[in-house]
């Protein structure tokens, strides 16, 4: 994670990894279920087994704890996206890995995706700008680079803008993630794809993949 995405104090890095993971895990659950405004930092400290004073030794504010929690989860996804982008696979395989990752990650990291959904409706504009400006840049860079590489190899049509294609692809991936983790989007997904769609992962993945391939492939 780049230095401009670090919001905790150096003291947080000095405590045992297990303790750091506990604090961020508790914070993730609190923020994901209650949102930023309603999340209680005293509750986070208590459930993490530390005093509120200790928590403020690691973070200057609730906003910094929130940002650190979000970026901690995003960094794991960033590693996966970079691995997909850097591989020598053709565009079809990369797209399939991307969509499978979106489904799998959302099912395993439900609270993180719910938290990200909270960000999209969050009233705290300053936090939203900071997160969207940096976190979204991660996906944008990976997608744009992959699409340009595909165009150079003749795998992706050249009459589309890599930037616009990346934006639309990211929106599809975001919709997939929300559909597998957030109640409202899950219900929408069932309306369109059937009540049993969550029992048919392969069918859903094939549907997503075929749609994206038809839009991008040369």
N, C-alpha and C positions, 0 to 999 in steps of 0.2 A: 504494500500500500504506500502511495506517495506521501511525502511529508505534509503536503497541504491538505491531506485528508485525515490527519491525526488531531483529535480534539481532546485527548486525555493528557494528564500531567505525566511527567517522567516517572513519578512514583508508582504509577499503575503498572509500568513495565517491570518494576522491581519486585513485585509480589509473585508468589508461585503461580504457575500457569493454571493450575486447578482452581485457585481462588479467582483469578481473572475470568475464567470460563463460567464459574458459578455466578458471578455478578452480572455478566453480560447475558447469561441464560435467563436469569430472573428478570432483568430489565426488558429483555425481548418479550417475555410473556406479559409483563405489565403493560408495556406500550402497545403491544399487538391487540390486547383485549380491551384496553381503555382509551387508546389514543394518547397523543402527547399531552393535551390540556388536562385530561382527567387522571392520568397516571400519577401515582403518589410516590415520591422519591423516598419517603420514610418507609413505606411498605417494601420498596425494593431493597433498602438497606437491611430491614428486619429479616426478610426472606433469604437474603444472601448471607445472613449470619454476621453482619458487621454493623458498627455504629454509623449514624448519619454523619458524624464528624469524620470518620474514616473515609466515607464515600466522597466527601468534599476534599479530602486530601488527594483523591485520584481525578476528580472532575471539578471544574470551576462552577458548573451549573447543570441544571437538568437538561438543558439543550445540548450541552457537550456530551452528557451520558447518552442521550438519544442518538446523536450523530455517530458516536463511537459504536453503539449497538448496531445501527444500520450498516455502517461501513465494514464492521466485522463480518457480517453475513455476505455483503456484496463482494468482498475480497475473495471468498471461496468460489463464487460464481465467475468472477473475473478470471481466475486461474483456468477454469474449465473452458470458458469462451476462447481464451488465448491458445489453449491446446488445440481446440477445433480449428481455429484460424490458421495456426502454424503447420498443421498436418499437410501431407502431400496428397490427400484424398481428393477425388473430383468433387464438383459442386453438389452433385446429388447426395453423395455420402455425407458431406459436411452439413447439408440441410437436414438430413435425417438425424444425424447426431445432435444437431441443435434442437430440433423438436423433441427428440427423446429426452434430452437433458432438461428441457423446459418442463416436461411432464413429470419426470422423476424427481427433479429438484423441488418442484412445487408440492409433491406428495410427501416428501421427506422434511421439507423446511416450510411447513404450512404457516407457522407463526411469523416467519420472516416475510413471506409473501403478503400475509395479512397486514403486517406493519408497513410494507411498501404501499399497499392499497390505502392505508391510512394517510400516508404522505400525500397521495394524489388529491385528497379532500381536506387536507390540513389547513386550518385558518392562519397558522403562523407562517406568513409569507417569507420571512427571512430564512427560516429553516428549510422551507421547500426550495427556495432559490439555490441555497448552498448545496443541497443534496442532488437536485435535478441537474445543476450545472456541472457537477463532478461525477456523480454516479452514472448518469445517462451517457456522459462522454466515453465511458468505458465500452459500453455496448456499441455506441455509434462508431468508434474507431475500428472495432473488430468487424462489424458488419460491412462498413464501407470498404475496408481493405480486402475482405473476402470477395465482395462483389466485383471490385476492380480486377482482382486476380482472375476471377472467373471470366470476365470480359476479355482479358488479355489471352486467355487460353481458348476462347471461343465457346465456352460452356454457358455463358450468360449473354443474352441479347445486348447489343451495344446501343440500342436506341432508347435506353432508359438511363436516367440519372442515378449514379451510385448512391448519392446522398438521399434522394427521394425513395429509392428502393430500400435502402437501409432503414429509413424512418418507418415505412410501411411494414417491413419485416419485423421490426422491433415491436410495433403495435400488435402484430399477430402473436408474437411470442408472449407479450404482456397479457393479452387476452387469454392465452392458453394457461399461463401461470395463475391468473385470477380465477379462471374457471375451475381449476383443480384445488383451490384453497379457500376461496371467499364465498360465503353463503349466497349472496345475491347473484354473483356471476355463475355459480354452480347451478342455480335454479334456471338461469337464462340458458345455459348450455343444455340442460335437460329439455327445455321447451323446444329448442331447435333440433337436437340430436336424439332425443328419446330418454325416457326415465332411466333406462338401464345403461346409458352411455359410459358410466364410470366402471362398468363391468366389462367394457370393451375397449381397453386401452389401444390395442393394435389397430382396431378399426378407426379409432379417432386419430391416431398418429398417421395412418395411411391417408386419411382424408385431409389432414393439415398439409402433409407433404405433397400430395398430388396438386393441391391448390397452389402452393408456393412454387412448385416446379413449373407448373403451367404458366405462371406469371413471369418467371425469370429466365427459363431456359431458352437458349438460341434455337 
